Amino acid sequence: FSQAKGIGLTPPVEGEKVDSAVKQVGLAPQVIKGRNVLVILVEALGKPAASPERELFEADWNRPEWKKRYIVQTGSNHFAGSTTYGELRELCDTTTPYDTFDFSSVDCLPERFVRAGYETTAIHSFSASFFDRTTWYPKTGFQNLVFDNALAKAGVRACQGIFPGRCDVDVGKVIHDRLSRADKPQFIYWLTLNTHAPVIADDTLGTTRCTLGTQAWRFGFPAICRMFELHHALANSIDELVMSPELPDMDILIVGDHRPPLFDREANARFSQDRVPWIYLRAKDQPPAAKDQSRPL
């Protein structure tokens, strides 16, 4: 669904200047200097343009407790196209589709971390064959690929949805275990799944009864309410991971792939049509990047 032009996710113009969260925060091995790094690309994490979506977003993604352990930066960047375009925007600084991109022509972010001595891992809760990720992920520099079958073996529960796969809220424990066992710095990329629109009402997702916002908002925009329930659960699981006292030092970049591709025009208008938010958590003893480009969400 999110690959279709018909719901408004128009692909970018090839060759246009890329505006990525990775570039805005200056994420690179020479800045990180051996620290573990986690990049989370969140499915349909849009930039709210209305209330109560703005307030719900802030409560989930700008948590005061994070400032006790991290230097927190927030901002937004331009997006165009669907999920795979968002992946290549952040990983390879390109607007070219994955099936025509010449990966040998660019040093993608995972490859740069490999050369800096990192172990690199990509995690996604869906099928390994979908959008040919088993072919092009390694071309970006990922040494380890963890998809639904491997996550199932690690105890991650099954979740339904428009694309049934593993439950995003369980993935943080897998990342925690990987970091705890590692004997070298880790670069981990996690593409989430469960908030892929349309978000259905389902017990495994916890979306059968939305309790967020006002009654009028829940009644008027049930699809948005269900999506925010899932983003809230995801944010809680990320909070548990990043605030774990056993977690080795790590920097975390959280960014949306594209706005929610909702089928209702009024619902779509409640999100920015061309920008997605990002949140960067930098461990406090990490020296700042050359230029702090934090900006309001």
VEXVEX-879298 format. One record per residue (C-alpha): residue in three letters; chain; x, y, z. Coordinates in pm, 1 decimal. Layout:
 code unit        X        Y        Z
  ala    A        X        Y        Z
...
//
This chain:
 code unit        X        Y        Z
  phe    A      0.0      0.0      0.0
  ser    A    261.9    258.4     98.2
  gln    A    436.6    209.0   -235.1
  ala    A    135.0    337.1   -430.5
  lys    A    109.2    686.9   -570.8
  gly    A   -267.8    680.5   -536.3
  ile    A   -264.5    767.0   -166.6
  gly    A    -41.2   1066.8   -205.9
  leu    A    310.1    934.3   -139.7
  thr    A    460.3   1073.0   -456.9
  pro    A    815.3    949.3   -526.1
  pro    A   1095.0   1206.5   -521.2
  val    A   1251.5   1349.8   -831.2
  glu    A   1570.9   1155.3   -892.7
  gly    A   1877.2   1366.6   -833.9
  glu    A   1707.6   1629.5   -618.3
  lys    A   1893.5   1741.0   -306.2
  val    A   1843.5   1503.1    -16.2
  asp    A   1734.7   1636.6    322.8
  ser    A   1786.8   1361.9    578.6
  ala    A   1788.4   1343.1    956.9
  val    A   2125.0   1165.6    933.7
  lys    A   2278.6   1469.9    763.7
  gln    A   2108.6   1720.6    991.9
  val    A   2251.8   1565.5   1309.5
  gly    A   2589.4   1486.2   1152.5
  leu    A   2565.4   1113.5   1221.0
  ala    A   2894.4    956.2   1114.4
  pro    A   3158.7    722.0   1258.4
  gln    A   3411.4   1002.3   1311.9
  val    A   3158.9   1186.4   1531.3
  ile    A   3049.2    879.2   1723.0
  lys    A   3404.2    761.6   1803.4
  gly    A   3326.7    401.2   1888.8
  arg    A   2990.6    449.0   2058.0
  asn    A   2704.1    212.0   1976.9
  val    A   2454.9    365.2   1733.9
  leu    A   2087.2    285.9   1676.5
  val    A   1887.9    434.5   1387.2
  ile    A   1511.9    371.0   1405.6
  leu    A   1303.5    443.6   1095.4
  val    A    945.2    455.5   1221.3
  glu    A    669.3    355.3    983.0
  ala    A    424.3    643.5    923.9
  leu    A    567.4    872.3   1191.5
  gly    A    435.1   1198.5   1052.3
  lys    A    478.6   1558.3   1164.2
  pro    A    146.6   1659.0   1324.5
  ala    A    -17.9   1977.5   1196.2
  ala    A   -316.6   1983.8   1433.1
  ser    A   -426.0   1922.2   1792.2
  pro    A   -449.0   1687.2   1976.0
  glu    A   -198.0   1509.3   1749.7
  arg    A     75.4   1762.8   1833.6
  glu    A     33.3   1713.7   2207.5
  leu    A     18.5   1334.9   2179.9
  phe    A    333.7   1338.4   1968.3
  glu    A    521.1   1559.3   2215.7
  ala    A    425.1   1338.3   2510.4
  asp    A    560.8   1031.4   2332.2
  trp    A    872.3   1163.7   2160.3
  asn    A    999.9   1451.9   2373.7
  arg    A   1018.8   1286.2   2714.6
  pro    A   1177.2   1489.1   2997.0
  glu    A   1348.0   1183.2   3144.9
  trp    A   1553.9   1137.6   2830.1
  lys    A   1736.9   1461.1   2910.0
  lys    A   1879.4   1300.1   3224.8
  arg    A   2089.1   1062.8   3016.7
  tyr    A   2104.3   1220.4   2670.5
  ile    A   2146.5   1548.4   2491.3
  val    A   1815.0   1563.7   2308.0
  gln    A   1780.4   1731.0   1969.1
  thr    A   1460.3   1745.2   1765.1
  gly    A   1377.5   1862.1   1417.3
  ser    A   1218.4   1765.7   1087.1
  asn    A   1333.8   1689.1    736.7
  his    A   1182.6   1670.4    390.6
  phe    A   1047.9   1338.7    266.9
  ala    A    912.1   1215.6    -63.7
  gly    A    787.0    872.5   -156.4
  ser    A    721.3    559.3     41.1
  thr    A    917.8    352.9    293.0
  thr    A   1203.1    230.3     75.2
  tyr    A   1267.6    587.3    -38.0
  gly    A   1284.9    686.6    328.9
  glu    A   1534.0    408.3    393.5
  leu    A   1764.2    513.8    111.0
  arg    A   1726.0    880.5    206.8
  glu    A   1871.8    808.6    550.8
  leu    A   2110.0    523.8    468.3
  cys    A   2253.0    627.0    132.2
  asp    A   2167.7    997.0     85.1
  thr    A   1983.9    931.8   -239.8
  thr    A   1642.4    976.7   -400.6
  thr    A   1695.4    688.4   -644.8
  pro    A   1472.3    378.3   -607.3
  tyr    A   1638.6     72.8   -455.4
  asp    A   1584.3   -136.1   -769.5
  thr    A   1776.8    103.8   -995.9
  phe    A   2028.9    253.2   -752.2
  asp    A   2396.8    178.0   -814.1
  phe    A   2509.0     94.5   -460.1
  ser    A   2871.4     68.6   -570.8
  ser    A   2870.1    439.7   -653.8
  val    A   2806.0    560.1   -297.6
  asp    A   2942.3    480.1     45.9
  cys    A   2619.9    422.2    235.9
  leu    A   2610.4    483.5    609.7
  pro    A   2638.8    116.8    719.6
  glu    A   2947.9     66.8    499.4
  arg    A   3112.1    371.6    655.3
  phe    A   3053.8    222.3   1000.0
  val    A   3197.4   -112.3    884.5
  arg    A   3517.7     62.0    779.2
  ala    A   3531.4    229.6   1119.6
  gly    A   3532.9   -111.1   1291.1
  tyr    A   3163.3   -150.5   1370.0
  glu    A   2944.8   -457.5   1335.1
  thr    A   2633.0   -362.6   1136.9
  thr    A   2284.3   -511.0   1169.0
  ala    A   1948.8   -439.5   1002.0
  ile    A   1625.8   -543.0   1177.9
  his    A   1274.7   -554.2   1031.4
  ser    A    969.4   -740.5   1162.3
  phe    A    841.8   -846.1    820.2
  ser    A    938.0  -1096.8    553.2
  ala    A   1298.9  -1101.3    436.8
  ser    A   1196.4  -1113.2     71.7
  phe    A    965.0   -809.6     74.2
  phe    A   1102.1   -532.1   -150.9
  asp    A   1408.6   -750.4   -206.3
  arg    A   1574.6   -630.0    114.3
  thr    A   1791.0   -942.1    142.2
  thr    A   1958.1   -833.3   -181.4
  trp    A   2008.9   -459.9   -135.2
  tyr    A   2057.3   -434.6    243.2
  pro    A   2398.8   -607.4    222.0
  lys    A   2495.6   -368.7    -58.1
  thr    A   2458.8    -78.4    185.7
  gly    A   2701.8   -243.0    426.7
  phe    A   2482.2   -449.9    658.3
  gln    A   2662.5   -761.8    777.3
  asn    A   2368.4   -910.8    970.9
  leu    A   2004.4   -925.6    862.1
  val    A   1731.7   -998.5   1117.8
  phe    A   1380.7  -1045.3    979.7
  asp    A   1055.3  -1201.5   1103.2
  asn    A   1174.0  -1564.4   1124.0
  ala    A   1483.9  -1475.7   1326.2
  leu    A   1281.0  -1248.6   1552.3
  ala    A   1030.6  -1529.0   1610.5
  lys    A   1314.8  -1756.8   1720.2
  ala    A   1425.2  -1482.4   1959.7
  gly    A   1081.3  -1483.3   2124.0
  val    A    927.2  -1180.7   1952.7
  arg    A    550.6  -1224.1   1938.0
  ala    A    340.5  -1223.2   1621.4
  cys    A    131.1   -913.4   1548.9
  gln    A   -141.1   -871.4   1290.3
  gly    A   -192.6   -570.4   1069.5
  ile    A   -214.1   -486.7    702.4
  phe    A    127.7   -657.5    688.1
  pro    A    129.9   -929.7    959.1
  gly    A    471.7   -978.6   1114.3
  arg    A    643.7   -950.9   1450.9
  cys    A    548.8   -705.1   1725.4
  asp    A    757.9   -388.1   1722.7
  val    A    720.1   -346.6   2099.6
  asp    A    923.8   -666.3   2155.9
  val    A   1217.1   -573.9   1931.9
  gly    A   1385.4   -351.7   2190.5
  lys    A   1469.6   -658.5   2399.7
  val    A   1642.2   -818.0   2099.8
  ile    A   1847.7   -501.5   2046.7
  his    A   1934.0   -486.1   2416.6
  asp    A   2055.7   -847.8   2412.3
  arg    A   2265.0   -788.2   2100.6
  leu    A   2432.0   -481.8   2253.3
  ser    A   2494.6   -662.1   2582.1
  arg    A   2670.0   -952.3   2408.3
  ala    A   2870.5   -749.7   2158.4
  asp    A   3249.2   -741.3   2170.7
  lys    A   3281.3   -450.6   1925.5
  pro    A   3087.5   -129.3   1856.7
  gln    A   2745.1   -183.9   1701.6
  phe    A   2557.4      6.1   1430.6
  ile    A   2196.1   -115.4   1436.5
  tyr    A   1922.6     -7.5   1198.1
  trp    A   1562.4    -89.5   1289.7
  leu    A   1275.4    -42.4   1045.3
  thr    A    943.1    -71.4   1230.4
  leu    A    631.0   -232.4   1084.0
  asn    A    307.4   -232.5   1283.7
  thr    A    196.4    127.6   1217.4
  his    A    168.8     66.0    844.0
  ala    A   -158.7    223.1    732.2
  pro    A   -435.9    136.4    746.9
  val    A   -398.1     35.1   1112.3
  ile    A   -665.5   -223.5   1184.1
  ala    A   -852.6   -286.1   1509.2
  asp    A   -684.2   -599.5   1643.0
  asp    A   -620.2   -758.6   1981.3
  thr    A   -258.4   -850.5   1903.8
  leu    A   -187.0   -487.2   1818.7
  gly    A   -383.9   -351.1   2113.8
  thr    A   -595.3   -133.9   1883.9
  thr    A   -946.0   -265.9   1949.7
  arg    A  -1034.2     26.9   2175.8
  cys    A   -851.3    358.0   2149.3
  thr    A   -845.3    569.5   2465.6
  leu    A   -633.1    865.2   2355.1
  gly    A   -748.0   1223.6   2302.9
  thr    A  -1105.2   1343.8   2332.8
  gln    A  -1414.6   1140.1   2258.3
  ala    A  -1495.7   1363.7   1962.4
  trp    A  -1145.0   1317.9   1815.4
  arg    A  -1153.7    940.7   1864.9
  phe    A  -1491.6    923.4   1691.9
  gly    A  -1391.5   1156.9   1410.0
  phe    A  -1049.5   1008.0   1335.7
  pro    A  -1043.7    642.5   1448.4
  ala    A   -762.8    546.7   1207.5
  ile    A   -538.6    820.6   1346.5
  cys    A   -626.7    721.8   1701.3
  arg    A   -528.8    357.9   1638.9
  met    A   -203.1    468.4   1479.5
  phe    A   -120.2    691.5   1775.3
  glu    A   -193.8    403.3   2012.3
  leu    A     70.9    198.6   1831.4
  his    A    321.4    485.6   1819.0
  his    A    263.1    535.6   2193.4
  ala    A    332.8    168.0   2263.8
  leu    A    642.5    183.1   2041.7
  ala    A    769.3    496.9   2215.9
  asn    A    721.4    327.9   2553.6
  ser    A    925.7     27.2   2439.8
  ile    A   1200.8    254.7   2305.3
  asp    A   1197.6    443.5   2634.9
  glu    A   1248.1    116.4   2822.0
  leu    A   1543.1     34.8   2597.0
  val    A   1723.1    370.1   2599.1
  met    A   1678.2    426.9   2972.8
  ser    A   1787.3     76.4   3076.1
  pro    A   2068.6    107.6   3333.0
  glu    A   2236.4   -199.3   3178.8
  leu    A   2247.6    -47.0   2831.7
  pro    A   2596.9     34.8   2704.3
  asp    A   2648.7    393.3   2589.9
  met    A   2456.5    449.4   2269.3
  asp    A   2335.0    730.7   2044.2
  ile    A   1986.1    694.8   1897.6
  leu    A   1830.4    861.0   1594.3
  ile    A   1453.2    818.7   1554.1
  val    A   1297.0    943.7   1230.0
  gly    A    979.1    895.4   1030.1
  asp    A    986.2    741.9    684.1
  his    A    686.5    933.8    545.4
  arg    A    360.8   1089.6    662.3
  pro    A     74.6    850.9    743.7
  pro    A    -80.2    754.0    407.4
  leu    A   -439.8    780.9    527.5
  phe    A   -726.8    728.2    286.5
  asp    A   -937.4   1015.0    424.2
  arg    A   -847.7   1360.9    290.5
  glu    A   -937.5   1539.8    615.3
  ala    A   -725.6   1296.3    817.6
  asn    A   -431.3   1337.9    580.0
  ala    A   -446.6   1714.9    623.6
  arg    A   -370.0   1676.9    993.8
  phe    A     -6.6   1599.3    908.5
  ser    A    263.6   1784.1    718.9
  gln    A    253.7   1679.0    356.5
  asp    A    629.1   1700.2    297.7
  arg    A    812.9   1679.0    631.7
  val    A    874.3   1408.1    890.7
  pro    A   1004.8   1453.8   1246.4
  trp    A   1327.1   1328.5   1397.2
  ile    A   1458.4   1289.8   1752.7
  tyr    A   1828.2   1246.0   1828.0
  leu    A   1943.4   1118.3   2165.8
  arg    A   2317.5   1167.1   2212.0
  ala    A   2478.4   1021.0   2523.8
  lys    A   2580.5   1311.2   2746.3
  asp    A   2954.0   1252.2   2743.0
  gln    A   2951.7   1257.0   2361.6
  pro    A   3108.4   1578.5   2221.6
  pro    A   2862.6   1771.5   2001.9
  ala    A   2873.0   1755.2   1624.2
  ala    A   3047.8   2033.8   1438.2
  lys    A   2721.6   2222.1   1403.5
  asp    A   2415.4   2172.7   1621.9
  gln    A   2123.4   2184.6   1378.4
  ser    A   1845.2   2118.0   1628.0
  arg    A   1525.9   2292.1   1530.5
  pro    A   1163.2   2289.7   1644.7
  leu    A    951.7   1995.0   1536.4
//
